[in-house]
Amino acid sequence: MTLVLVLGDIHIPQRAADIPSKFRKLLVPGKIDKILCTGNVTDRATEEYLRSIAQEIHIVRGEFDERERVPLLSQRIVENGLEGTDADALSIGLINGHYLVPANGDVDTLAATARQMDVDVLVTGNTHRFEAYEEQGRFFINPGSITGGFSPLEPQPIPSFVLMEIKALDVVAYVYQLVNDEVIVDRIEYRKSI
């Protein structure tokens, strides 16, 4: 089993002061195998914090990330949490949604992007709003904003992130949301059909 932290739209210090302390207590170094980040890390201290949680980290550049610090990749394909290709593996696409038109999390646009990337799971950001659903046999996850940073698309976002347990072709996604200063956890399952 692989445990993958999925997060994004951090925006420290421009739109949020920090990752909520109740979330930081849950993100224990050594427990998480990999991190998938949809971008907008925006500061070096946060990036270093993420690297302290897991040694393997995949970040795509958000519209507010500096080109010098974040790779120029606007999208990335990860197989079972590892970069590369394997026809029998569960493939995960990672992209910041501002590269898509429209950039508001449109279902048809996301489905077309998943088909174009040829992935089973598409992780996207930009809306600062958590979403997870299955469409056309694929699984779509937007982890929202881990800090709850302001967005024109979502003026009062709820801080959120996702932990995915990946075992072969099965994904169990645990969604963590900070609602009224209380951490709420929901569970969503997806199985790749062969």
LINVEN-V915551 format. One record per residue. RES is the residue in one small letter. PHI is phi in whole degrees, 0 to 359 (* if undefined). NEAR is the number of other ideal C-beta (glycine too) atoms within 8 Angstrom. Layout:
res = (RES & RES)
phi = (PHI & PHI)
near = (NEAR & NEAR)
This chain:
res = (m & t & l & v & l & v & l & g & d & i & h & i & p & q & r & a & a & d & i & p & s & k & f & r & k & l & l & v & p & g & k & i & d & k & i & l & c & t & g & n & v & t & d & r & a & t & e & e & y & l & r & s & i & a & q & e & i & h & i & v & r & g & e & f & d & e & r & e & r & v & p & l & l & s & q & r & i & v & e & n & g & l & e & g & t & d & a & d & a & l & s & i & g & l & i & n & g & h & y & l & v & p & a & n & g & d & v & d & t & l & a & a & t & a & r & q & m & d & v & d & v & l & v & t & g & n & t & h & r & f & e & a & y & e & e & q & g & r & f & f & i & n & p & g & s & i & t & g & g & f & s & p & l & e & p & q & p & i & p & s & f & v & l & m & e & i & k & a & l & d & v & v & a & y & v & y & q & l & v & n & d & e & v & i & v & d & r & i & e & y & r & k & s & i)
phi = (* & 245 & 254 & 241 & 272 & 243 & 207 & 175 & 46 & 280 & 55 & 265 & 262 & 297 & 239 & 208 & 281 & 190 & 288 & 307 & 300 & 294 & 284 & 302 & 295 & 276 & 267 & 272 & 302 & 91 & 266 & 261 & 280 & 215 & 236 & 246 & 239 & 279 & 102 & 59 & 288 & 65 & 221 & 294 & 298 & 292 & 299 & 295 & 299 & 299 & 293 & 283 & 278 & 217 & 285 & 260 & 224 & 240 & 236 & 256 & 283 & 269 & 294 & 252 & 276 & 285 & 299 & 290 & 265 & 254 & 308 & 286 & 291 & 268 & 211 & 209 & 245 & 237 & 259 & 47 & 85 & 239 & 293 & 136 & 222 & 203 & 301 & 269 & 275 & 276 & 262 & 237 & 263 & 230 & 206 & 273 & 296 & 290 & 280 & 263 & 235 & 286 & 264 & 257 & 84 & 304 & 301 & 295 & 295 & 294 & 297 & 296 & 294 & 297 & 294 & 297 & 280 & 57 & 241 & 275 & 236 & 243 & 256 & 222 & 229 & 95 & 277 & 64 & 231 & 294 & 210 & 207 & 197 & 255 & 213 & 53 & 77 & 244 & 249 & 242 & 228 & 240 & 288 & 77 & 251 & 295 & 265 & 77 & 297 & 303 & 213 & 299 & 281 & 213 & 300 & 231 & 292 & 268 & 303 & 202 & 206 & 230 & 250 & 252 & 266 & 246 & 227 & 57 & 256 & 252 & 235 & 245 & 256 & 256 & 261 & 252 & 232 & 260 & 244 & 50 & 63 & 238 & 278 & 252 & 238 & 240 & 236 & 226 & 242 & 217 & 231 & 291 & 273 & 257)
near = (5 & 10 & 12 & 14 & 14 & 16 & 12 & 15 & 16 & 16 & 13 & 15 & 6 & 8 & 8 & 13 & 5 & 7 & 13 & 11 & 7 & 9 & 14 & 8 & 6 & 8 & 10 & 7 & 8 & 4 & 5 & 14 & 8 & 14 & 15 & 13 & 15 & 20 & 16 & 15 & 14 & 13 & 8 & 6 & 7 & 12 & 11 & 8 & 9 & 12 & 9 & 6 & 11 & 12 & 4 & 9 & 10 & 12 & 12 & 16 & 13 & 17 & 9 & 8 & 13 & 6 & 7 & 3 & 8 & 12 & 6 & 6 & 7 & 8 & 10 & 10 & 13 & 14 & 13 & 10 & 11 & 7 & 7 & 5 & 7 & 7 & 4 & 3 & 8 & 12 & 12 & 15 & 15 & 14 & 17 & 16 & 14 & 8 & 8 & 13 & 4 & 6 & 11 & 7 & 13 & 8 & 8 & 6 & 10 & 14 & 12 & 8 & 13 & 14 & 8 & 6 & 11 & 7 & 11 & 8 & 14 & 15 & 14 & 16 & 16 & 17 & 14 & 14 & 11 & 11 & 10 & 11 & 6 & 7 & 9 & 6 & 5 & 12 & 11 & 16 & 14 & 16 & 14 & 17 & 16 & 15 & 15 & 12 & 15 & 8 & 13 & 3 & 10 & 9 & 6 & 5 & 14 & 11 & 13 & 15 & 13 & 15 & 12 & 12 & 11 & 13 & 6 & 5 & 6 & 10 & 12 & 9 & 14 & 11 & 13 & 13 & 13 & 14 & 7 & 3 & 5 & 6 & 9 & 8 & 8 & 7 & 8 & 8 & 8 & 10 & 7 & 8 & 4 & 3)
